[in-house]
């Protein structure tokens, strides 16, 4: 089956918002169902902002089967030092269950990285959670390095990760640590959780 990847346009906003909210409800059951701020301001966040981009994957019938985006990074985590580069946050990666383990997430991310590089973005940041099956290893395969592991009251363990936008996708985790972020700081909550995270 042929998959088409498209950059979001204004006319697609209602369909995209509906898809993301439904996917989020399935992934994070019990969370607040109010529309998320970035989705409520989709045009301003992903279409009009030079630090925004949103991609969708469509099947042969034109239905959305996966999505991913990036938006301007908000420096809300004081423990992170992402340098002075232009930083965006990778968000809203969802893939329909029937399309998982088929390489679609990697293909979507590769296309998103191409857009980021062409836009002059210096660094990609994201955070994920150990309770999402395979998420940490997936992002490590995409060249992301773990920067910090944080315990929160609302979301449990949060794993902060980053990579350069122009780094090859095959770049090793060790090289990324050395060139971009330095080695992980094995103290506090990070030290307590680092070994556990490696088992995911």
Wavefront OBJ file of the C-alpha trace (Angstrom):
o trace
v 0.000 0.000 0.000
v 1.215 3.478 -0.894
v 1.683 6.027 1.881
v 1.791 9.735 1.155
v 3.407 12.198 3.575
v 2.098 15.754 3.467
v 2.920 18.983 5.230
v -0.148 20.408 6.974
v -2.207 23.093 5.275
v -4.938 25.298 6.693
v -7.716 23.289 5.083
v -6.518 20.104 6.836
v -6.479 21.566 10.351
v -9.850 20.182 11.567
v -9.007 16.666 10.327
v -5.525 16.770 11.876
v -6.746 18.070 15.230
v -9.426 15.377 15.355
v -6.874 12.656 14.545
v -4.333 13.841 17.123
v -6.883 14.231 19.913
v -8.353 10.762 19.256
v -4.886 9.197 19.125
v -3.838 10.969 22.314
v -6.949 9.725 24.145
v -6.038 6.142 23.210
v -2.377 6.549 24.178
v -2.955 8.453 27.423
v -6.354 7.303 28.733
v -7.727 9.377 31.587
v -5.937 12.577 30.615
v -7.767 15.868 30.247
v -9.710 15.783 26.986
v -9.628 19.559 26.478
v -8.031 20.587 23.211
v -4.295 21.084 23.604
v -2.905 24.643 23.320
v -0.759 23.911 20.260
v -3.727 22.353 18.483
v -6.052 25.187 19.453
v -3.578 27.553 17.759
v -2.540 25.118 15.035
v -2.176 27.678 12.237
v -0.047 30.022 14.358
v 2.021 27.180 15.853
v 2.704 24.896 12.896
v 1.956 26.778 9.673
v 2.783 30.458 10.197
v 5.661 30.063 12.685
v 9.089 29.513 11.050
v 9.893 27.192 13.980
v 6.830 25.054 13.345
v 6.063 22.130 11.036
v 3.448 19.374 11.051
v 3.355 16.273 8.842
v 0.702 13.636 8.276
v 0.881 10.253 6.559
v -2.101 9.186 4.460
v -3.126 5.792 3.118
v -4.432 5.193 -0.409
v -7.909 6.289 0.682
v -6.550 9.608 1.925
v -7.076 8.773 5.595
v -4.522 9.954 8.147
v -2.646 6.976 9.571
v 0.216 8.787 11.347
v 1.307 12.270 12.375
v 4.282 14.168 13.781
v 5.282 17.780 14.252
v 7.726 20.205 15.766
v 7.132 23.558 17.402
v 9.237 26.321 18.912
v 10.880 25.021 22.091
v 9.725 26.658 25.302
v 12.593 26.538 27.870
v 10.431 25.291 30.737
v 12.869 22.722 32.131
v 15.574 24.611 34.072
v 17.757 21.509 34.462
v 18.295 21.270 30.687
v 21.012 23.133 28.824
v 20.256 22.967 25.107
v 22.879 25.535 24.170
v 22.351 28.622 22.062
v 21.166 26.901 18.907
v 17.743 27.335 17.373
v 15.765 24.578 19.128
v 12.422 23.000 18.320
v 10.452 20.362 20.200
v 9.295 17.205 18.409
v 5.691 16.471 19.366
v 2.555 14.518 18.546
v 4.024 11.360 17.023
v 1.111 8.985 16.601
v 0.871 5.947 14.324
v -2.271 3.864 13.844
v -1.837 0.390 15.416
v -2.207 -1.327 12.029
v 0.777 0.648 10.694
v 3.155 0.171 13.612
v 6.428 -1.741 13.168
v 6.345 -1.020 9.441
v 8.937 1.757 9.471
v 6.361 4.525 9.113
v 7.386 6.398 12.284
v 11.028 6.428 11.164
v 10.037 7.593 7.694
v 7.894 10.404 9.135
v 10.672 11.509 11.455
v 13.245 11.481 8.652
v 10.994 13.782 6.625
v 10.467 16.040 9.654
v 14.233 16.221 10.155
v 14.684 17.216 6.523
v 12.240 20.090 7.007
v 14.017 21.169 10.210
v 17.417 21.148 8.552
v 16.180 23.113 5.553
v 14.579 25.654 7.922
v 17.907 26.201 9.704
v 16.907 24.504 12.954
v 19.972 23.635 15.030
v 18.666 21.139 17.588
v 15.688 18.857 18.129
v 14.372 18.235 21.641
v 11.673 15.869 22.887
v 10.566 14.097 25.996
v 9.015 10.666 26.344
v 8.065 8.144 29.021
v 9.268 4.622 29.904
v 5.673 3.333 30.072
v 5.288 3.858 26.304
v 6.465 0.548 24.788
v 9.668 0.940 22.792
v 9.602 4.755 22.808
v 13.049 5.341 24.308
v 14.771 2.835 22.064
v 12.953 4.180 19.018
v 14.217 7.715 19.658
v 17.723 6.480 20.364
v 17.688 4.754 16.965
v 16.795 8.140 15.469
v 19.974 9.605 16.954
v 18.595 11.113 20.167
v 20.615 11.107 23.393
v 19.177 11.068 26.899
v 19.810 14.400 28.617
v 17.932 13.969 31.885
v 15.437 11.709 33.649
v 12.887 13.527 35.753
v 10.276 12.299 38.211
v 7.031 14.290 38.050
v 3.771 14.082 39.959
v 1.467 14.277 36.945
v 3.325 12.281 34.265
v 5.585 9.943 36.249
v 9.050 9.448 34.788
v 9.896 11.886 31.993
v 12.921 11.184 29.785
v 14.367 14.303 28.122
v 16.284 13.723 24.868
v 17.894 15.768 22.076
v 19.964 15.598 18.903
v 21.328 17.948 16.248
v 19.013 18.359 13.273
v 21.801 17.823 10.763
v 23.366 14.799 12.469
v 23.021 11.632 10.382
v 20.232 9.324 11.527
v 22.807 6.572 11.952
v 24.864 8.640 14.421
v 25.668 6.683 17.545
v 24.348 7.674 20.941
v 27.873 7.930 22.311
v 29.008 10.383 19.635
v 25.883 12.490 20.149
v 26.600 12.729 23.876
v 30.196 13.794 23.303
v 29.640 16.351 20.560
v 26.337 17.856 21.595
v 25.276 17.487 25.176
v 28.186 16.127 27.146
v 27.889 12.916 29.164
v 24.758 12.464 31.289
v 25.004 13.854 34.798
v 24.717 10.806 36.990
v 23.340 12.445 40.087
v 20.004 12.941 41.806
v 16.966 11.458 40.105
v 18.969 10.804 36.945
v 21.369 8.507 38.790
v 18.505 6.716 40.495
v 16.705 5.986 37.243
v 19.402 5.748 34.559
v 20.073 2.018 34.948
v 16.346 1.270 34.952
v 15.829 3.280 31.766
v 18.526 1.282 29.955
v 16.399 -1.847 30.332
v 13.485 -0.434 28.328
l 1 2 3 4 5 6 7 8 9 10 11 12 13 14 15 16 17 18 19 20 21 22 23 24 25 26 27 28 29 30 31 32 33 34 35 36 37 38 39 40 41 42 43 44 45 46 47 48 49 50 51 52 53 54 55 56 57 58 59 60 61 62 63 64 65 66 67 68 69 70 71 72 73 74 75 76 77 78 79 80 81 82 83 84 85 86 87 88 89 90 91 92 93 94 95 96 97 98 99 100 101 102 103 104 105 106 107 108 109 110 111 112 113 114 115 116 117 118 119 120 121 122 123 124 125 126 127 128 129 130 131 132 133 134 135 136 137 138 139 140 141 142 143 144 145 146 147 148 149 150 151 152 153 154 155 156 157 158 159 160 161 162 163 164 165 166 167 168 169 170 171 172 173 174 175 176 177 178 179 180 181 182 183 184 185 186 187 188 189 190 191 192 193 194 195 196 197 198 199 200
